[in-house]
Amino acid sequence: MLAKIPKAARPETRRSAEAFASFYVDQINVAFRRPGGESLLALSSSDCEACRTYANTADDFRRRGQRQTADLLEVTSATAAKYNDDTRQVNVFFEQRSVEVVDGKGSLVSRTSKGKGAFIMDLRFSKGHWQTIQIKTFSG
């Protein structure tokens, strides 16, 4: 089942671009808690390499019977850095939590590391909805 885009993330406005970017990050969390990358692919363009990487990793979790036990990323802010006819770019800052990765029996496989990071997300509004077209990652 694909995620329902929140009402705040539907119109073609600056605030909606910010809401969509935050929603996309939440869908990364969902993809690793209930493994599968379908929603990420549905919310992104086919040429978004980072989007495919996140989706493929979530699919690999599913194939191995693994999942994360909680949300990995907590968005602390999302701000449209550029918003004009040519470019819609949102900076998303987040806290990365230390989260357990477990197998199908609930046994610990690994634990993610804690930290801070940011995504610079390029978005496009096409056919009545937002799409992620590129994600650049920064961590610190």
Secondary structure as UniProt FT lines:
FT   HELIX           7..9
FT   HELIX           14..33
FT   TURN            34..35
FT   HELIX           38..42
FT   TURN            46..47
FT   HELIX           49..64
FT   STRAND          67..68
FT   STRAND          73..83
FT   STRAND          88..96
FT   STRAND          100..102
FT   TURN            104..105
FT   STRAND          108..111
FT   STRAND          115..126
FT   TURN            127..128
FT   STRAND          129..139
//
